[in-house]
Amino acid sequence: MIKRRTFGKALGLGAGGAAAATPAGPAHASAMTGQGATAAGGRGRTAFPSLKKVRAGLLEIGYAETGPAHGPPVICLHGWPYDIHSFVDVAPLLAAEGYRVIVPYLRGHGTTRFLSPRTFRNGQQSALALDIIALMDALGLEKAVLAGFDWGARCADIIAALWPERCKALVSVGGYLVVNLKTNLQPLAPATEHAWWYQYYFSTERGRIAMEDKAKRHDLTRLVWDTVSPTWDFGDATFERTAAAFENPDYAAIVIHNYRWRLSLAEGERRYEPYEKRLAARPVIAVPTVTLDADRDPFTVPGDGTAYRDRFTGPYDHRTLKGIGHNVPQEAPEAFARAVVDADGL
């Protein structure tokens, strides 16, 4: 049983109702010690003691896990240019309340690898979402709370929309992030376009070459951290720990394809067309949901969530986090963890 009252008092956040735990199936995974996180980003107080790996769909997925093995599962999904360490402070908060917390590296990141060298290195949205479905299948998880930001929020939104039976509840930073290719062809406000500078850079060969060059990739991703989280006082060690995940041999290919596909500059794969057609219709999300906006994130849409409110038709709550930038779970772990607990109780 999740003690939401105790959780709320510990964080000074109030209390909600209780929820029953759901059993998790056996994980056919092997521990891979010695490769986890060593310190929390910006707080220096938590760690992922080890990583695991499991074959799932097209991938062997590397992931961190903490909390009781039979606790109700929560899958935390990172964005770009980030990795599992965005949740290094969130995970122990949730684990202490009885959740089984699973934090996977998305394709092209960290210890996640393609099983075949012949598989196209595809970064389109439905491919990434299906990776998480495959992970759940491999771990024997019928349903989980899904929580993410950036690429991770998009994955979670897609699963909640297309496979609601697999999503117990949802936490989505930035709201409804499902990509509509037709809409994406239209220009945005100049200030918003400016914030997306790297998306357009990646549409050029200069951008592709930069992402394949270790030094340039390092400096580019560090610049993104600095600009999209202007109030976050993180140190060099925090960034370097995450930057190690960008050494994945498929990292550049996945990132470049992801952003080019969004702008209709790269083709997807035929196997994902049925899912993309359904997503183009902007399906609603009916599972219990908490959306989070960060007011210092340059990508946050004005209007306190009103721009996407109609896409969420089930139990719902919205919160705006003052003084917080793009990397919400690492900048505001208590608020993110509370959102997970509260979404699970809606």
QUIKAKA-V448769 format. One record per residue. N is the residue number from 0. SS is DSSP state (alpha for helix, beta for strand, coil for the rest). PSI is psi in whole degrees, 0 to 359 (999 if undefined). Layout:
[[N;SS;PSI] [N;SS;PSI]]
This chain:
[[0;coil;133] [1;coil;121] [2;coil;80] [3;alpha;328] [4;alpha;315] [5;alpha;317] [6;alpha;313] [7;alpha;317] [8;alpha;321] [9;alpha;325] [10;alpha;357] [11;coil;39] [12;coil;3] [13;coil;189] [14;coil;159] [15;coil;194] [16;coil;171] [17;coil;158] [18;coil;147] [19;coil;145] [20;coil;149] [21;coil;134] [22;coil;145] [23;coil;144] [24;coil;172] [25;coil;141] [26;coil;119] [27;coil;71] [28;coil;155] [29;beta;133] [30;beta;144] [31;beta;87] [32;beta;161] [33;coil;4] [34;coil;14] [35;coil;184] [36;coil;158] [37;coil;342] [38;coil;154] [39;coil;142] [40;coil;116] [41;coil;344] [42;coil;330] [43;coil;34] [44;coil;355] [45;coil;169] [46;coil;153] [47;coil;109] [48;coil;335] [49;beta;166] [50;beta;157] [51;beta;170] [52;beta;146] [53;beta;142] [54;beta;128] [55;beta;108] [56;coil;236] [57;coil;357] [58;beta;162] [59;beta;112] [60;beta;128] [61;beta;138] [62;beta;155] [63;beta;150] [64;beta;138] [65;beta;162] [66;coil;173] [67;coil;138] [68;coil;333] [69;coil;18] [70;coil;164] [71;coil;129] [72;beta;140] [73;beta;128] [74;beta;121] [75;beta;128] [76;beta;124] [77;coil;173] [78;coil;200] [79;coil;137] [80;coil;84] [81;coil;186] [82;coil;197] [83;alpha;338] [84;alpha;352] [85;alpha;338] [86;alpha;18] [87;coil;336] [88;coil;333] [89;alpha;316] [90;alpha;312] [91;alpha;331] [92;alpha;316] [93;alpha;321] [94;alpha;322] [95;alpha;338] [96;coil;10] [97;coil;3] [98;coil;145] [99;beta;110] [100;beta;123] [101;beta;126] [102;beta;97] [103;beta;151] [104;coil;127] [105;coil;163] [106;coil;139] [107;coil;2] [108;coil;145] [109;coil;229] [110;coil;4] [111;coil;134] [112;beta;149] [113;beta;142] [114;coil;332] [115;coil;136] [116;coil;347] [117;coil;347] [118;coil;131] [119;coil;134] [120;coil;85] [121;coil;128] [122;coil;13] [123;coil;157] [124;alpha;317] [125;alpha;330] [126;alpha;316] [127;alpha;321] [128;alpha;319] [129;alpha;334] [130;alpha;320] [131;alpha;323] [132;alpha;316] [133;alpha;322] [134;alpha;315] [135;alpha;318] [136;alpha;316] [137;alpha;329] [138;coil;2] [139;coil;30] [140;coil;112] [141;coil;324] [142;coil;149] [143;beta;157] [144;beta;131] [145;beta;131] [146;beta;129] [147;beta;175] [148;coil;155] [149;coil;229] [150;alpha;322] [151;alpha;321] [152;alpha;322] [153;alpha;315] [154;alpha;313] [155;alpha;318] [156;alpha;316] [157;alpha;316] [158;alpha;317] [159;alpha;326] [160;alpha;315] [161;alpha;331] [162;coil;63] [163;alpha;336] [164;alpha;345] [165;alpha;353] [166;beta;109] [167;beta;320] [168;beta;165] [169;beta;137] [170;beta;120] [171;beta;111] [172;beta;125] [173;coil;358] [174;coil;229] [175;coil;104] [176;coil;14] [177;coil;128] [178;coil;131] [179;coil;110] [180;alpha;322] [181;alpha;314] [182;alpha;325] [183;alpha;347] [184;coil;347] [185;coil;140] [186;coil;149] [187;coil;180] [188;coil;145] [189;alpha;319] [190;alpha;323] [191;alpha;318] [192;alpha;321] [193;alpha;319] [194;alpha;335] [195;coil;24] [196;alpha;319] [197;alpha;331] [198;alpha;319] [199;alpha;327] [200;alpha;318] [201;coil;345] [202;coil;354] [203;coil;161] [204;alpha;329] [205;alpha;316] [206;alpha;320] [207;alpha;315] [208;alpha;321] [209;alpha;319] [210;alpha;333] [211;alpha;346] [212;coil;120] [213;alpha;314] [214;alpha;315] [215;alpha;321] [216;alpha;317] [217;alpha;311] [218;alpha;326] [219;alpha;313] [220;alpha;325] [221;alpha;320] [222;alpha;320] [223;alpha;314] [224;alpha;312] [225;alpha;322] [226;alpha;329] [227;alpha;353] [228;coil;67] [229;coil;342] [230;coil;357] [231;coil;120] [232;coil;76] [233;coil;155] [234;coil;172] [235;alpha;321] [236;alpha;325] [237;alpha;315] [238;alpha;315] [239;alpha;325] [240;alpha;318] [241;alpha;321] [242;alpha;335] [243;alpha;331] [244;alpha;342] [245;alpha;359] [246;alpha;359] [247;coil;135] [248;coil;341] [249;coil;4] [250;alpha;306] [251;alpha;316] [252;alpha;317] [253;alpha;315] [254;alpha;312] [255;alpha;316] [256;alpha;321] [257;alpha;310] [258;alpha;327] [259;alpha;322] [260;alpha;320] [261;alpha;328] [262;coil;11] [263;coil;31] [264;coil;355] [265;coil;143] [266;coil;151] [267;coil;196] [268;coil;148] [269;alpha;327] [270;alpha;338] [271;alpha;358] [272;alpha;319] [273;alpha;323] [274;alpha;319] [275;alpha;325] [276;alpha;319] [277;alpha;322] [278;alpha;330] [279;alpha;337] [280;coil;4] [281;coil;63] [282;coil;146] [283;coil;162] [284;beta;120] [285;coil;353] [286;coil;157] [287;beta;131] [288;beta;139] [289;beta;123] [290;beta;145] [291;beta;134] [292;beta;139] [293;beta;122] [294;coil;350] [295;coil;8] [296;coil;121] [297;coil;347] [298;coil;356] [299;coil;127] [300;coil;131] [301;coil;154] [302;coil;8] [303;coil;43] [304;coil;358] [305;coil;333] [306;coil;335] [307;coil;8] [308;alpha;324] [309;alpha;349] [310;alpha;351] [311;beta;111] [312;coil;355] [313;coil;192] [314;coil;135] [315;beta;145] [316;beta;149] [317;beta;142] [318;beta;139] [319;beta;129] [320;beta;113] [321;coil;138] [322;coil;12] [323;coil;142] [324;coil;203] [325;coil;322] [326;coil;68] [327;alpha;310] [328;alpha;330] [329;alpha;332] [330;alpha;328] [331;coil;65] [332;alpha;324] [333;alpha;317] [334;alpha;322] [335;alpha;315] [336;alpha;320] [337;alpha;320] [338;alpha;320] [339;alpha;311] [340;alpha;317] [341;alpha;321] [342;alpha;321] [343;alpha;338] [344;alpha;0] [345;coil;999]]
